Amino acid sequence: MQFRNYYRCARCSNEWTDVWSAQCDDDCPHCGARHMSPYKSEDVEEGEDE
Ligand SMILES: [Zn+2]
């Protein structure tokens, strides 16, 4: 089981998604702000292209 996590940076408002095996925090790829929590997560089917 994997999750696609949706993030929105609190510092620069950049939005991005990432696929993880858990609903975990991520760092903003734009400004580098740490530990942004996903505002939404959805299941990813195995084998789905990313
Ligand atoms: Zn940012």
N, CA, C, O and the ligand as a Tripos MOL2 file, in Angstrom:
@<TRIPOS>MOLECULE
protein
  201   199    51     0     0
PROTEIN
NO_CHARGES

@<TRIPOS>ATOM
      1 N           0.8480   -1.1990    0.0000 N.3       1 MET1
      2 CA          0.0000    0.0000    0.0000 C.3       1 MET1
      3 C           0.8780    1.2410    0.0000 C.2       1 MET1
      4 O           1.8120    1.3680    0.7910 O.2       1 MET1
      5 N           0.5530    2.1480   -0.9040 N.am      2 GLN2
      6 CA          1.2480    3.4350   -0.9160 C.3       2 GLN2
      7 C           0.2260    4.5580   -0.9010 C.2       2 GLN2
      8 O          -0.9430    4.3550   -1.2260 O.2       2 GLN2
      9 N           0.6730    5.7230   -0.5270 N.am      3 PHE3
     10 CA         -0.1870    6.8930   -0.4820 C.3       3 PHE3
     11 C           0.3790    7.9910   -1.3580 C.2       3 PHE3
     12 O           1.5900    8.2090   -1.3950 O.2       3 PHE3
     13 N          -0.5060    8.6840   -2.0640 N.am      4 ARG4
     14 CA         -0.1020    9.9390   -2.7020 C.3       4 ARG4
     15 C          -0.4900   11.0600   -1.7490 C.2       4 ARG4
     16 O          -1.6660   11.2690   -1.4520 O.2       4 ARG4
     17 N           0.5070   11.7610   -1.2870 N.am      5 ASN5
     18 CA          0.2840   12.8400   -0.3240 C.3       5 ASN5
     19 C           0.3020   14.1860   -1.0340 C.2       5 ASN5
     20 O           1.1500   14.4420   -1.8890 O.2       5 ASN5
     21 N          -0.6340   15.0300   -0.6740 N.am      6 TYR6
     22 CA         -0.7480   16.3710   -1.2480 C.3       6 TYR6
     23 C          -0.2710   17.3790   -0.2050 C.2       6 TYR6
     24 O          -0.7560   17.4140    0.9260 O.2       6 TYR6
     25 N           0.6830   18.1860   -0.6160 N.am      7 TYR7
     26 CA          1.2660   19.1610    0.3120 C.3       7 TYR7
     27 C           1.0600   20.5770   -0.2020 C.2       7 TYR7
     28 O           1.0140   20.8220   -1.4070 O.2       7 TYR7
     29 N           0.9360   21.5010    0.7410 N.am      8 ARG8
     30 CA          0.9480   22.9200    0.4060 C.3       8 ARG8
     31 C           1.8590   23.5990    1.4230 C.2       8 ARG8
     32 O           1.6580   23.4900    2.6320 O.2       8 ARG8
     33 N           2.8560   24.2970    0.9090 N.am      9 CYS9
     34 CA          3.8330   24.9020    1.7990 C.3       9 CYS9
     35 C           3.2360   26.0930    2.5390 C.2       9 CYS9
     36 O           2.6160   26.9650    1.9300 O.2       9 CYS9
     37 N           3.4270   26.1240    3.8550 N.am     10 ALA10
     38 CA          2.9290   27.2330    4.6730 C.3      10 ALA10
     39 C           3.7530   28.4960    4.4740 C.2      10 ALA10
     40 O           3.2950   29.5950    4.7890 O.2      10 ALA10
     41 N           4.9690   28.3450    3.9520 N.am     11 ARG11
     42 CA          5.8480   29.5030    3.8000 C.3      11 ARG11
     43 C           5.6760   30.1730    2.4380 C.2      11 ARG11
     44 O           5.5250   31.3920    2.3600 O.2      11 ARG11
     45 N           5.6980   29.3730    1.3570 N.am     12 CYS12
     46 CA          5.6960   29.9690    0.0110 C.3      12 CYS12
     47 C           4.4700   29.5810   -0.8140 C.2      12 CYS12
     48 O           4.3540   29.9920   -1.9680 O.2      12 CYS12
     49 N           3.5550   28.7980   -0.2430 N.am     13 SER13
     50 CA          2.3110   28.4010   -0.9070 C.3      13 SER13
     51 C           2.5290   27.4810   -2.0980 C.2      13 SER13
     52 O           1.5910   27.2240   -2.8520 O.2      13 SER13
     53 N           3.7500   26.9790   -2.2860 N.am     14 ASN14
     54 CA          3.9870   25.9760   -3.3160 C.3      14 ASN14
     55 C           3.1860   24.7240   -2.9980 C.2      14 ASN14
     56 O           3.0490   24.3350   -1.8390 O.2      14 ASN14
     57 N           2.6510   24.0890   -4.0660 N.am     15 GLU15
     58 CA          1.9370   22.8350   -3.8720 C.3      15 GLU15
     59 C           2.6540   21.7370   -4.6310 C.2      15 GLU15
     60 O           3.1450   21.9520   -5.7390 O.2      15 GLU15
     61 N           2.7100   20.5610   -4.0310 N.am     16 TRP16
     62 CA          3.3110   19.4160   -4.6970 C.3      16 TRP16
     63 C           2.7070   18.1370   -4.1490 C.2      16 TRP16
     64 O           2.0420   18.1330   -3.1130 O.2      16 TRP16
     65 N           2.9560   17.0480   -4.8720 N.am     17 THR17
     66 CA          2.5070   15.7460   -4.4000 C.3      17 THR17
     67 C           3.7050   14.8080   -4.3730 C.2      17 THR17
     68 O           4.6880   15.0070   -5.0880 O.2      17 THR17
     69 N           3.6060   13.7970   -3.5460 N.am     18 ASP18
     70 CA          4.6520   12.7970   -3.4870 C.3      18 ASP18
     71 C           4.0290   11.4700   -3.0730 C.2      18 ASP18
     72 O           3.0120   11.4350   -2.3810 O.2      18 ASP18
     73 N           4.6480   10.3950   -3.5020 N.am     19 VAL19
     74 CA          4.1450    9.0740   -3.1690 C.3      19 VAL19
     75 C           5.0670    8.4310   -2.1440 C.2      19 VAL19
     76 O           6.2710    8.2950   -2.3640 O.2      19 VAL19
     77 N           4.4760    8.0360   -1.0170 N.am     20 TRP20
     78 CA          5.2150    7.4300    0.0710 C.3      20 TRP20
     79 C           4.4750    6.1750    0.5240 C.2      20 TRP20
     80 O           3.3150    5.9510    0.1760 O.2      20 TRP20
     81 N           5.1680    5.3810    1.2960 N.am     21 SER21
     82 CA          4.5350    4.2030    1.8760 C.3      21 SER21
     83 C           3.7850    4.5470    3.1640 C.2      21 SER21
     84 O           3.2180    3.6670    3.8110 O.2      21 SER21
     85 N           3.7850    5.8150    3.5270 N.am     22 ALA22
     86 CA          3.0670    6.2630    4.7170 C.3      22 ALA22
     87 C           2.6570    7.7150    4.5070 C.2      22 ALA22
     88 O           3.1320    8.3860    3.5900 O.2      22 ALA22
     89 N           1.7640    8.1840    5.3780 N.am     23 GLN23
     90 CA          1.3480    9.5820    5.3020 C.3      23 GLN23
     91 C           2.3180   10.4060    6.1350 C.2      23 GLN23
     92 O           2.0600   10.7170    7.2970 O.2      23 GLN23
     93 N           3.4420   10.7520    5.5120 N.am     24 CYS24
     94 CA          4.5100   11.3720    6.2920 C.3      24 CYS24
     95 C           4.7450   12.8180    5.8460 C.2      24 CYS24
     96 O           4.3070   13.2360    4.7740 O.2      24 CYS24
     97 N           5.4320   13.5490    6.6780 N.am     25 ASP25
     98 CA          5.7950   14.9210    6.3490 C.3      25 ASP25
     99 C           6.8500   14.9430    5.2450 C.2      25 ASP25
    100 O           7.5760   13.9720    5.0340 O.2      25 ASP25
    101 N           6.9140   16.0780    4.5460 N.am     26 ASP26
    102 CA          7.8980   16.2350    3.4870 C.3      26 ASP26
    103 C           8.4600   17.6540    3.5430 C.2      26 ASP26
    104 O           7.8990   18.5400    4.1890 O.2      26 ASP26
    105 N           9.5660   17.8430    2.8590 N.am     27 ASP27
    106 CA         10.1670   19.1730    2.7860 C.3      27 ASP27
    107 C           9.7430   19.8470    1.4840 C.2      27 ASP27
    108 O           9.6460   19.1890    0.4480 O.2      27 ASP27
    109 N           9.4930   21.1390    1.5300 N.am     28 CYS28
    110 CA          9.1020   21.8820    0.3360 C.3      28 CYS28
    111 C          10.2430   21.8790   -0.6830 C.2      28 CYS28
    112 O          11.3600   22.2860   -0.3590 O.2      28 CYS28
    113 N           9.9720   21.4240   -1.9160 N.am     29 PRO29
    114 CA         11.0350   21.4030   -2.9280 C.3      29 PRO29
    115 C          11.3560   22.7990   -3.4700 C.2      29 PRO29
    116 O          12.3530   22.9800   -4.1690 O.2      29 PRO29
    117 N          10.5220   23.7690   -3.1520 N.am     30 HIS30
    118 CA         10.7140   25.1140   -3.6830 C.3      30 HIS30
    119 C          11.5650   25.9670   -2.7470 C.2      30 HIS30
    120 O          12.5590   26.5510   -3.1790 O.2      30 HIS30
    121 N          11.1890   26.0440   -1.4770 N.am     31 CYS31
    122 CA         11.9040   26.9170   -0.5410 C.3      31 CYS31
    123 C          12.6280   26.1390    0.5500 C.2      31 CYS31
    124 O          13.3990   26.7210    1.3130 O.2      31 CYS31
    125 N          12.3900   24.8280    0.6350 N.am     32 GLY32
    126 CA         13.1130   24.0090    1.5890 C.3      32 GLY32
    127 C          12.5350   23.9960    2.9930 C.2      32 GLY32
    128 O          13.1730   23.4990    3.9220 O.2      32 GLY32
    129 N          11.3280   24.5400    3.1590 N.am     33 ALA33
    130 CA         10.6910   24.5060    4.4880 C.3      33 ALA33
    131 C          10.5190   23.0550    4.9290 C.2      33 ALA33
    132 O          10.1500   22.1970    4.1280 O.2      33 ALA33
    133 N          10.7800   22.7920    6.1730 N.am     34 ARG34
    134 CA         10.8200   21.4240    6.6730 C.3      34 ARG34
    135 C           9.4770   20.9920    7.2480 C.2      34 ARG34
    136 O           8.6930   21.7990    7.7480 O.2      34 ARG34
    137 N           9.2460   19.6890    7.1560 N.am     35 HIS35
    138 CA          8.1800   19.0290    7.9070 C.3      35 HIS35
    139 C           6.7920   19.5760    7.5990 C.2      35 HIS35
    140 O           5.9990   19.8410    8.5030 O.2      35 HIS35
    141 N           6.5110   19.7390    6.3050 N.am     36 MET36
    142 CA          5.1560   20.0930    5.9190 C.3      36 MET36
    143 C           4.2820   18.8380    5.9740 C.2      36 MET36
    144 O           4.6590   17.7800    5.4710 O.2      36 MET36
    145 N           3.1220   18.9770    6.5890 N.am     37 SER37
    146 CA          2.2100   17.8490    6.7010 C.3      37 SER37
    147 C           1.2660   17.8200    5.5090 C.2      37 SER37
    148 O           0.8350   18.8780    5.0510 O.2      37 SER37
    149 N           0.9340   16.6440    4.9950 N.am     38 PRO38
    150 CA         -0.0050   16.5610    3.8830 C.3      38 PRO38
    151 C          -1.4010   17.0170    4.3070 C.2      38 PRO38
    152 O          -1.8650   16.6990    5.4020 O.2      38 PRO38
    153 N          -2.0660   17.7710    3.4170 N.am     39 TYR39
    154 CA         -3.4460   18.1740    3.7070 C.3      39 TYR39
    155 C          -4.4310   17.1770    3.1420 C.2      39 TYR39
    156 O          -5.6200   17.2200    3.4570 O.2      39 TYR39
    157 N          -3.9310   16.2670    2.2990 N.am     40 LYS40
    158 CA         -4.7870   15.2180    1.7500 C.3      40 LYS40
    159 C          -3.9010   14.0500    1.3580 C.2      40 LYS40
    160 O          -2.7530   14.2360    0.9530 O.2      40 LYS40
    161 N          -4.4400   12.8450    1.4810 N.am     41 SER41
    162 CA         -3.7270   11.6510    1.0490 C.3      41 SER41
    163 C          -4.7240   10.7200    0.3910 C.2      41 SER41
    164 O          -5.8770   10.6210    0.8110 O.2      41 SER41
    165 N          -4.2670   10.0420   -0.6390 N.am     42 GLU42
    166 CA         -5.1340    9.0400   -1.2610 C.3      42 GLU42
    167 C          -4.3180    7.7930   -1.5710 C.2      42 GLU42
    168 O          -3.1040    7.8490   -1.7650 O.2      42 GLU42
    169 N          -5.0160    6.6770   -1.6100 N.am     43 ASP43
    170 CA         -4.3500    5.4100   -1.8870 C.3      43 ASP43
    171 C          -3.8420    5.3680   -3.3170 C.2      43 ASP43
    172 O          -4.4660    5.9330   -4.2150 O.2      43 ASP43
    173 N          -2.7230    4.7080   -3.5350 N.am     44 VAL44
    174 CA         -2.1570    4.5180   -4.8680 C.3      44 VAL44
    175 C          -2.1890    3.0370   -5.1690 C.2      44 VAL44
    176 O          -1.7300    2.2190   -4.3730 O.2      44 VAL44
    177 N          -2.7370    2.6960   -6.3270 N.am     45 GLU45
    178 CA         -2.7420    1.3000   -6.7410 C.3      45 GLU45
    179 C          -1.3290    0.8660   -7.1090 C.2      45 GLU45
    180 O          -0.5720    1.6290   -7.7110 O.2      45 GLU45
    181 N          -0.9870   -0.3410   -6.7500 N.am     46 GLU46
    182 CA          0.3150   -0.8780   -7.1280 C.3      46 GLU46
    183 C           0.4580   -0.8780   -8.6430 C.2      46 GLU46
    184 O          -0.4730   -1.2330   -9.3670 O.2      46 GLU46
    185 N           1.6330   -0.4760   -9.1130 N.am     47 GLY47
    186 CA          1.8960   -0.5170  -10.5380 C.3      47 GLY47
    187 C           1.4930    0.7410  -11.2760 C.2      47 GLY47
    188 O           1.7340    0.8680  -12.4760 O.2      47 GLY47
    189 N           0.8770    1.6750  -10.5600 N.am     48 GLU48
    190 CA          0.4880    2.9200  -11.2040 C.3      48 GLU48
    191 C           1.7360    3.7370  -11.5350 C.2      48 GLU48
    192 O           2.6360    3.8700  -10.7050 O.2      48 GLU48
    193 N           1.7840    4.2660  -12.7160 N.am     49 ASP49
    194 CA          2.9250    5.0740  -13.1100 C.3      49 ASP49
    195 C           2.9420    6.3840  -12.3250 C.2      49 ASP49
    196 O           1.9040    6.9530  -11.9890 O.2      49 ASP49
    197 N           4.1290    6.8230  -12.0580 N.am     50 GLU50
    198 CA          4.2620    8.1190  -11.3650 C.3      50 GLU50
    199 C           5.3250    8.9340  -12.0530 C.2      50 GLU50
    200 O           5.6040   10.0590  -11.6390 O.2      50 GLU50
    201 ZN          7.9520   26.3980    0.3230 Zn       51 ZN51
@<TRIPOS>BOND
     1     1     2 1
     2     2     3 1
     3     3     4 2
     4     3     5 am
     5     5     6 1
     6     6     7 1
     7     7     8 2
     8     7     9 am
     9     9    10 1
    10    10    11 1
    11    11    12 2
    12    11    13 am
    13    13    14 1
    14    14    15 1
    15    15    16 2
    16    15    17 am
    17    17    18 1
    18    18    19 1
    19    19    20 2
    20    19    21 am
    21    21    22 1
    22    22    23 1
    23    23    24 2
    24    23    25 am
    25    25    26 1
    26    26    27 1
    27    27    28 2
    28    27    29 am
    29    29    30 1
    30    30    31 1
    31    31    32 2
    32    31    33 am
    33    33    34 1
    34    34    35 1
    35    35    36 2
    36    35    37 am
    37    37    38 1
    38    38    39 1
    39    39    40 2
    40    39    41 am
    41    41    42 1
    42    42    43 1
    43    43    44 2
    44    43    45 am
    45    45    46 1
    46    46    47 1
    47    47    48 2
    48    47    49 am
    49    49    50 1
    50    50    51 1
    51    51    52 2
    52    51    53 am
    53    53    54 1
    54    54    55 1
    55    55    56 2
    56    55    57 am
    57    57    58 1
    58    58    59 1
    59    59    60 2
    60    59    61 am
    61    61    62 1
    62    62    63 1
    63    63    64 2
    64    63    65 am
    65    65    66 1
    66    66    67 1
    67    67    68 2
    68    67    69 am
    69    69    70 1
    70    70    71 1
    71    71    72 2
    72    71    73 am
    73    73    74 1
    74    74    75 1
    75    75    76 2
    76    75    77 am
    77    77    78 1
    78    78    79 1
    79    79    80 2
    80    79    81 am
    81    81    82 1
    82    82    83 1
    83    83    84 2
    84    83    85 am
    85    85    86 1
    86    86    87 1
    87    87    88 2
    88    87    89 am
    89    89    90 1
    90    90    91 1
    91    91    92 2
    92    91    93 am
    93    93    94 1
    94    94    95 1
    95    95    96 2
    96    95    97 am
    97    97    98 1
    98    98    99 1
    99    99   100 2
   100    99   101 am
   101   101   102 1
   102   102   103 1
   103   103   104 2
   104   103   105 am
   105   105   106 1
   106   106   107 1
   107   107   108 2
   108   107   109 am
   109   109   110 1
   110   110   111 1
   111   111   112 2
   112   111   113 am
   113   113   114 1
   114   114   115 1
   115   115   116 2
   116   115   117 am
   117   117   118 1
   118   118   119 1
   119   119   120 2
   120   119   121 am
   121   121   122 1
   122   122   123 1
   123   123   124 2
   124   123   125 am
   125   125   126 1
   126   126   127 1
   127   127   128 2
   128   127   129 am
   129   129   130 1
   130   130   131 1
   131   131   132 2
   132   131   133 am
   133   133   134 1
   134   134   135 1
   135   135   136 2
   136   135   137 am
   137   137   138 1
   138   138   139 1
   139   139   140 2
   140   139   141 am
   141   141   142 1
   142   142   143 1
   143   143   144 2
   144   143   145 am
   145   145   146 1
   146   146   147 1
   147   147   148 2
   148   147   149 am
   149   149   150 1
   150   150   151 1
   151   151   152 2
   152   151   153 am
   153   153   154 1
   154   154   155 1
   155   155   156 2
   156   155   157 am
   157   157   158 1
   158   158   159 1
   159   159   160 2
   160   159   161 am
   161   161   162 1
   162   162   163 1
   163   163   164 2
   164   163   165 am
   165   165   166 1
   166   166   167 1
   167   167   168 2
   168   167   169 am
   169   169   170 1
   170   170   171 1
   171   171   172 2
   172   171   173 am
   173   173   174 1
   174   174   175 1
   175   175   176 2
   176   175   177 am
   177   177   178 1
   178   178   179 1
   179   179   180 2
   180   179   181 am
   181   181   182 1
   182   182   183 1
   183   183   184 2
   184   183   185 am
   185   185   186 1
   186   186   187 1
   187   187   188 2
   188   187   189 am
   189   189   190 1
   190   190   191 1
   191   191   192 2
   192   191   193 am
   193   193   194 1
   194   194   195 1
   195   195   196 2
   196   195   197 am
   197   197   198 1
   198   198   199 1
   199   199   200 2
@<TRIPOS>SUBSTRUCTURE
     1 MET1         2 RESIDUE 1 A MET
     2 GLN2         6 RESIDUE 1 A GLN
     3 PHE3        10 RESIDUE 1 A PHE
     4 ARG4        14 RESIDUE 1 A ARG
     5 ASN5        18 RESIDUE 1 A ASN
     6 TYR6        22 RESIDUE 1 A TYR
     7 TYR7        26 RESIDUE 1 A TYR
     8 ARG8        30 RESIDUE 1 A ARG
     9 CYS9        34 RESIDUE 1 A CYS
    10 ALA10       38 RESIDUE 1 A ALA
    11 ARG11       42 RESIDUE 1 A ARG
    12 CYS12       46 RESIDUE 1 A CYS
    13 SER13       50 RESIDUE 1 A SER
    14 ASN14       54 RESIDUE 1 A ASN
    15 GLU15       58 RESIDUE 1 A GLU
    16 TRP16       62 RESIDUE 1 A TRP
    17 THR17       66 RESIDUE 1 A THR
    18 ASP18       70 RESIDUE 1 A ASP
    19 VAL19       74 RESIDUE 1 A VAL
    20 TRP20       78 RESIDUE 1 A TRP
    21 SER21       82 RESIDUE 1 A SER
    22 ALA22       86 RESIDUE 1 A ALA
    23 GLN23       90 RESIDUE 1 A GLN
    24 CYS24       94 RESIDUE 1 A CYS
    25 ASP25       98 RESIDUE 1 A ASP
    26 ASP26      102 RESIDUE 1 A ASP
    27 ASP27      106 RESIDUE 1 A ASP
    28 CYS28      110 RESIDUE 1 A CYS
    29 PRO29      114 RESIDUE 1 A PRO
    30 HIS30      118 RESIDUE 1 A HIS
    31 CYS31      122 RESIDUE 1 A CYS
    32 GLY32      126 RESIDUE 1 A GLY
    33 ALA33      130 RESIDUE 1 A ALA
    34 ARG34      134 RESIDUE 1 A ARG
    35 HIS35      138 RESIDUE 1 A HIS
    36 MET36      142 RESIDUE 1 A MET
    37 SER37      146 RESIDUE 1 A SER
    38 PRO38      150 RESIDUE 1 A PRO
    39 TYR39      154 RESIDUE 1 A TYR
    40 LYS40      158 RESIDUE 1 A LYS
    41 SER41      162 RESIDUE 1 A SER
    42 GLU42      166 RESIDUE 1 A GLU
    43 ASP43      170 RESIDUE 1 A ASP
    44 VAL44      174 RESIDUE 1 A VAL
    45 GLU45      178 RESIDUE 1 A GLU
    46 GLU46      182 RESIDUE 1 A GLU
    47 GLY47      186 RESIDUE 1 A GLY
    48 GLU48      190 RESIDUE 1 A GLU
    49 ASP49      194 RESIDUE 1 A ASP
    50 GLU50      198 RESIDUE 1 A GLU
    51 ZN51       201 GROUP 0 **** ****
